[in-house]
Amino acid sequence: MEPVDALLEIASLLERERASRYRAKAFRQAAATFEDLPEDVRNDPTRLRAARGIGESTFAVIRQAQEGRIPEYLVELRGEVEPERVSELRGRLRGDLHAHTDWSDGTTSIEVMAAAARAQGHEYQAITDHSPRLRVARGLSAERLREQMPLVRAQSGDGFTLLAGIEVDILEDGSLDQDDDLLRGLDIVVASVHSKLRMDARPMTARMIAAVSHPRVNVLGHCTGRLVQGDRGTRPPSAFDAAAVFAACAENGVAVEINSRPERQDPPEELIAIALEAGCLFSIDSDAHAPGQLSLLDYGAERAERAGVPASRIVTTWGLSRLLAWAE
C-alpha cells in the first residue's frame, strides 16, 4: 500500500467518525508533506521522522506501508468504522446536495471536496457553505459567495459536476439570509434553521412555511435541528406543525432533507412518515464538513430505506439533467 493512500484513508475514516478535526488534519498534512519530500528523504527513516509535518503516528503508518504492510492503525479503523452492510438504496444515489468547505466551517478546500466526491462515484455534488448570519461558521457574505461560485463550477468535468449552492439561514421572520438575485444564480439552495430553535410552535411553523414557499429554495435542511448523540451533546427537536410544513414543501416542490449525520438522525422516523403522507420529495444528504464525511450517505440511505421512502421520490437518485430541471 502506498504511504499517501494509507494516510489519506485514515484521515477519511477519522472524518467519517467525526473525530477531532485536528487528528484528521494531521494525517492529511502528513500525506502532503510526504508527497513533497525528495525520494532520498522518504527512504531515510531518520530524516523522514525529522521532517516537519511527520509525527509519531503518521511516521509509523508510513513505515509500515513502505514495508509492504497495511498499517496497523488503518486495519483498526477499518474494523471500527466501515459499515457492516450497505443498503440497496445507497447504490442508487447519484449525488449529494449538502456539503461544506473551508470557505465556511468545513476543513478542506473546494478542490479536495470535489476530488472526494469523485472518489465516491458521484455524478454531482453541491457545495453549500453557510450564509452571512451564521458568523460562528464563517458564513459567506454576498461578495465571498460571488467569488466562490466560479471556483466551484471550475471543478466540473469528465462526467462529474460540482454545483454552486448555499445552506442559507432561515431567519426568524421566515426570510432568507442572502440576496434574492444571488440565490437565483445558484444551482442548489438548502434552507435551514440555525437560530431561535426553541421558538413556540406556531411562529416556527410560519417561519418554515415562509422559507419553503420562497421560489429559490430547493431543500429544507435538517428540519428539527435536533442532536441525539456526539461531542456536541444532545438537543431536543424544534416544535412545529409538521403536517403543515410538509404540505408546503410538497406544494412548492421542496425536498425534505434526510440528513445523514448520525448525531442528527433528522428528521425522526415519525416525521419522515408525515412527509411521505404529504407527498414530499426527499434529498439524502451528507452535510459533510470534511471529505471523509461524504460517505455518511450510507447512514442516510439506510434510514430512508428503513422508513420505506421510494427511490423515485428521492431527488438525489435522479440524474443531473432531471435534478437541475427540478431545481430551476
C-alpha positions as CSV (number, residue, x, y, z in Angstrom):
1,M,0.0,0.0,0.0
2,E,1.3,3.5,-0.9
3,P,2.0,5.6,2.2
4,V,0.0,8.6,0.9
5,D,-3.0,6.4,0.2
6,A,-2.8,4.9,3.7
7,L,-2.6,8.4,5.3
8,L,-5.5,9.8,3.3
9,E,-7.7,6.7,4.0
10,I,-7.0,7.1,7.7
11,A,-7.9,10.8,7.5
12,S,-11.2,9.9,5.7
13,L,-12.1,7.3,8.3
14,L,-11.4,9.7,11.1
15,E,-13.6,12.3,9.4
16,R,-16.4,9.8,8.9
17,E,-16.4,9.1,12.7
18,R,-16.4,12.9,13.4
19,A,-13.2,12.6,15.3
20,S,-11.2,15.6,16.3
21,R,-10.6,17.6,13.1
22,Y,-7.0,18.1,14.2
23,R,-6.4,14.3,14.2
24,A,-7.7,14.0,10.6
25,K,-5.9,17.2,9.6
26,A,-2.6,15.7,10.9
27,F,-2.9,12.7,8.6
28,R,-3.8,14.9,5.6
29,Q,-0.9,17.2,6.3
30,A,1.5,14.2,6.6
31,A,0.3,13.0,3.2
32,A,1.0,16.4,1.6
33,T,4.4,16.6,3.4
34,F,5.4,13.1,2.3
35,E,4.5,13.8,-1.4
36,D,6.7,16.9,-1.4
37,L,9.8,15.2,0.1
38,P,12.7,14.2,-2.0
39,E,12.9,10.5,-2.6
40,D,16.1,10.1,-0.6
41,V,14.4,11.7,2.5
42,R,11.3,9.4,2.0
43,N,13.6,6.4,2.2
44,D,15.7,7.5,5.1
45,P,13.8,6.8,8.4
46,T,15.9,9.2,10.4
47,R,15.4,12.2,8.1
48,L,11.8,11.2,7.4
49,R,10.9,11.3,11.1
50,A,12.6,14.7,11.5
51,A,10.5,16.2,8.6
52,R,8.2,19.0,9.7
53,G,4.6,17.6,9.5
54,I,5.5,14.0,10.2
55,G,4.6,12.9,13.7
56,E,5.0,9.7,15.6
57,S,1.7,8.2,14.5
58,T,2.0,9.2,10.9
59,F,5.6,8.1,10.7
60,A,4.5,4.6,11.9
61,V,1.9,4.4,9.2
62,I,4.3,5.5,6.5
63,R,7.0,3.0,7.6
64,Q,4.5,0.1,7.8
65,A,3.3,0.9,4.3
66,Q,6.8,1.1,3.0
67,E,7.5,-2.3,4.4
68,G,4.6,-3.7,2.3
69,R,2.1,-4.0,5.1
70,I,-1.3,-2.5,5.6
71,P,-0.7,-0.1,8.5
72,E,-2.0,-1.4,11.9
73,Y,-3.9,1.8,12.6
74,L,-5.7,1.6,9.3
75,V,-6.7,-2.0,9.9
76,E,-8.0,-1.0,13.3
77,L,-10.0,1.9,11.9
78,R,-11.5,-0.1,9.0
79,G,-12.8,-2.6,11.5
80,E,-14.3,0.1,13.7
81,V,-15.7,2.4,11.1
82,E,-16.7,0.7,7.9
83,P,-20.4,-0.3,7.8
84,E,-21.5,-3.9,8.2
85,R,-23.9,-3.6,5.3
86,V,-24.7,-1.0,2.6
87,S,-28.3,-0.6,1.7
88,E,-29.6,-1.2,-1.8
89,L,-30.8,2.4,-1.9
90,R,-27.2,3.7,-1.3
91,G,-26.2,2.2,-4.7
92,R,-28.9,4.3,-6.4
93,L,-27.8,7.7,-5.1
94,R,-26.2,9.8,-7.8
95,G,-25.1,12.7,-5.7
96,D,-25.3,14.9,-2.6
97,L,-26.8,18.4,-2.2
98,H,-25.3,19.5,1.1
99,A,-21.6,19.8,1.9
100,H,-19.2,22.4,3.3
101,T,-15.6,23.6,2.6
102,D,-13.1,25.7,4.4
103,W,-14.8,28.8,3.0
104,S,-17.1,28.4,5.9
105,D,-16.8,25.8,8.6
106,G,-15.5,22.8,6.6
107,T,-12.0,21.6,7.0
108,T,-10.7,21.4,3.4
109,S,-10.7,23.2,0.1
110,I,-13.2,23.1,-2.7
111,E,-10.7,21.1,-4.8
112,V,-10.3,18.4,-2.1
113,M,-14.0,18.1,-1.5
114,A,-14.5,17.8,-5.3
115,A,-11.9,15.0,-5.5
116,A,-13.5,13.2,-2.6
117,A,-16.9,13.4,-4.3
118,R,-15.5,12.0,-7.5
119,A,-13.9,9.2,-5.5
120,Q,-17.3,8.4,-4.0
121,G,-18.6,7.8,-7.6
122,H,-20.9,10.8,-7.5
123,E,-22.3,12.3,-10.7
124,Y,-22.8,15.6,-8.9
125,Q,-22.0,17.2,-5.6
126,A,-23.3,20.6,-4.3
127,I,-21.1,22.9,-2.2
128,T,-23.4,24.6,0.2
129,D,-21.4,26.8,2.6
130,H,-23.2,28.8,5.2
131,S,-24.8,32.3,4.8
132,P,-23.6,35.5,6.5
133,R,-25.7,35.5,9.6
134,L,-24.0,32.3,10.9
135,R,-20.9,34.1,11.9
136,V,-19.6,31.2,14.1
137,A,-19.4,29.2,10.9
138,R,-17.7,32.0,8.9
139,G,-20.8,32.3,6.8
140,L,-20.2,33.8,3.3
141,S,-21.1,37.4,2.5
142,A,-22.6,38.1,-0.9
143,E,-19.2,39.2,-2.1
144,R,-17.5,36.0,-0.9
145,L,-20.2,33.8,-2.4
146,R,-19.9,35.5,-5.8
147,E,-16.2,34.9,-5.6
148,Q,-16.7,31.2,-4.7
149,M,-19.3,30.3,-7.4
150,P,-16.9,30.2,-10.4
151,L,-14.3,28.4,-8.4
152,V,-16.8,25.7,-7.5
153,R,-18.0,25.2,-11.1
154,A,-14.5,25.1,-12.4
155,Q,-14.1,21.7,-10.7
156,S,-16.7,20.1,-13.1
157,G,-15.7,17.8,-15.9
158,D,-15.2,14.2,-17.1
159,G,-18.8,13.2,-16.1
160,F,-18.8,15.0,-12.8
161,T,-20.5,18.3,-11.9
162,L,-19.7,20.4,-8.8
163,L,-22.8,22.5,-8.2
164,A,-22.7,26.0,-6.7
165,G,-25.0,26.3,-3.8
166,I,-25.6,27.6,-0.3
167,E,-27.0,26.5,3.0
168,V,-29.0,29.7,3.7
169,D,-30.2,30.5,7.2
170,I,-34.0,30.8,7.6
171,L,-34.3,34.0,9.6
172,E,-36.8,34.5,12.4
173,D,-39.4,36.0,10.1
174,G,-39.0,33.3,7.5
175,S,-36.9,35.4,5.1
176,L,-33.6,34.0,3.8
177,D,-30.2,35.2,4.8
178,Q,-28.9,36.1,1.3
179,D,-29.8,38.4,-1.6
180,D,-32.5,37.1,-3.9
181,D,-30.6,38.0,-7.0
182,L,-27.6,35.9,-5.8
183,L,-29.9,33.0,-4.8
184,R,-31.2,32.9,-8.4
185,G,-27.7,32.4,-9.7
186,L,-27.1,29.3,-7.7
187,D,-27.7,25.7,-8.7
188,I,-29.0,24.5,-5.3
189,V,-30.4,26.3,-2.3
190,V,-30.7,24.4,1.0
191,A,-32.6,26.4,3.7
192,S,-32.1,25.6,7.3
193,V,-33.0,26.9,10.8
194,H,-29.9,27.5,12.9
195,S,-31.1,30.1,15.4
196,K,-34.0,30.5,17.8
197,L,-34.6,26.8,17.7
198,R,-36.8,26.9,20.8
199,M,-39.4,29.2,19.3
200,D,-43.0,28.4,20.0
201,A,-44.5,26.0,17.5
202,R,-46.9,28.5,15.9
203,P,-44.2,31.1,14.9
204,M,-41.8,28.4,14.0
205,T,-44.3,26.8,11.7
206,A,-45.0,30.1,10.0
207,R,-41.2,30.7,9.7
208,M,-40.6,27.4,8.0
209,I,-43.6,27.7,5.6
210,A,-42.5,31.1,4.5
211,A,-39.0,29.8,3.8
212,V,-40.1,26.7,1.7
213,S,-42.5,28.9,-0.2
214,H,-39.6,31.0,-1.5
215,P,-39.2,30.3,-5.2
216,R,-35.5,29.6,-4.9
217,V,-35.5,27.1,-2.1
218,N,-34.9,23.5,-3.2
219,V,-34.2,21.6,0.0
220,L,-35.4,22.0,3.7
221,G,-32.3,21.1,5.7
222,H,-32.2,19.1,9.0
223,C,-35.8,20.3,9.8
224,T,-35.9,19.7,13.5
225,G,-32.4,20.8,14.4
226,R,-32.1,18.0,16.9
227,L,-28.9,16.3,18.1
228,V,-29.2,12.8,19.5
229,Q,-25.5,12.0,20.2
230,G,-22.0,13.1,19.8
231,D,-19.4,15.5,21.2
232,R,-21.8,18.5,20.8
233,G,-24.2,16.9,23.3
234,T,-27.9,16.4,22.7
235,R,-30.6,18.9,21.7
236,P,-34.3,18.4,21.5
237,P,-36.2,18.9,18.2
238,S,-37.8,22.2,17.4
239,A,-41.6,22.3,17.8
240,F,-43.6,23.0,14.6
241,D,-46.7,21.7,12.8
242,A,-45.0,19.0,10.7
243,A,-48.1,18.3,8.6
244,A,-48.4,22.0,7.6
245,V,-44.7,22.4,6.9
246,F,-44.5,19.3,4.8
247,A,-47.7,20.2,2.9
248,A,-46.0,23.5,2.0
249,C,-42.9,21.5,0.9
250,A,-45.0,19.3,-1.3
251,E,-46.9,22.2,-2.8
252,N,-43.7,24.0,-3.7
253,G,-41.7,21.0,-4.8
254,V,-39.2,21.4,-2.0
255,A,-37.4,18.3,-0.9
256,V,-37.2,17.3,2.8
257,E,-33.6,16.5,3.7
258,I,-32.8,13.2,5.3
259,N,-29.7,14.3,7.0
260,S,-27.1,11.5,7.1
261,R,-25.1,12.7,10.1
262,P,-25.6,10.1,12.9
263,E,-25.7,12.8,15.5
264,R,-28.7,14.4,13.9
265,Q,-30.8,11.5,12.5
266,D,-33.1,14.2,11.2
267,P,-36.0,14.0,10.5
268,P,-37.0,11.4,13.1
269,E,-38.9,8.4,11.7
270,E,-42.3,9.7,12.7
271,L,-41.7,12.9,10.7
272,I,-40.5,11.0,7.7
273,A,-43.8,9.2,7.7
274,I,-45.7,12.5,7.8
275,A,-43.7,13.8,4.9
276,L,-44.3,10.7,2.9
277,E,-48.1,11.0,3.6
278,A,-47.9,14.7,2.4
279,G,-46.4,13.6,-0.9
280,C,-43.0,15.2,-0.3
281,L,-39.8,14.7,-2.3
282,F,-36.7,13.9,-0.3
283,S,-33.0,14.6,-0.5
284,I,-30.5,12.2,1.2
285,D,-27.5,14.5,2.0
286,S,-24.3,14.0,3.9
287,D,-24.0,17.5,5.4
288,A,-20.2,16.8,5.1
289,H,-17.8,19.2,6.7
290,A,-14.8,17.1,5.7
291,P,-14.0,14.7,2.7
292,G,-14.4,11.5,4.7
293,Q,-17.9,12.6,5.8
294,L,-19.3,12.3,2.2
295,S,-19.6,8.6,2.9
296,L,-22.1,9.3,5.6
297,L,-24.7,8.9,2.9
298,D,-24.6,5.2,3.9
299,Y,-26.5,6.1,7.1
300,G,-29.0,8.4,5.4
301,A,-29.8,5.8,2.8
302,E,-30.2,3.1,5.4
303,R,-32.7,5.3,7.4
304,A,-34.6,6.2,4.2
305,E,-34.8,2.5,3.2
306,R,-36.0,1.5,6.6
307,A,-38.7,4.2,6.6
308,G,-40.0,3.0,3.2
309,V,-39.1,6.1,1.2
310,P,-39.4,5.2,-2.5
311,A,-36.3,5.8,-4.6
312,S,-38.4,7.7,-7.2
313,R,-39.2,10.4,-4.6
314,I,-35.5,10.9,-3.6
315,V,-34.1,13.7,-5.8
316,T,-30.5,12.5,-5.2
317,T,-31.3,9.3,-7.1
318,W,-32.0,11.4,-10.2
319,G,-29.6,12.1,-13.0
320,L,-28.1,15.6,-13.3
321,S,-30.4,16.8,-16.1
322,R,-33.6,15.9,-14.2
323,L,-32.2,17.3,-10.9
324,L,-31.3,20.7,-12.5
325,A,-34.7,20.9,-14.2
326,W,-36.4,20.4,-10.8
327,A,-34.1,22.9,-9.1
328,E,-34.7,25.7,-11.5
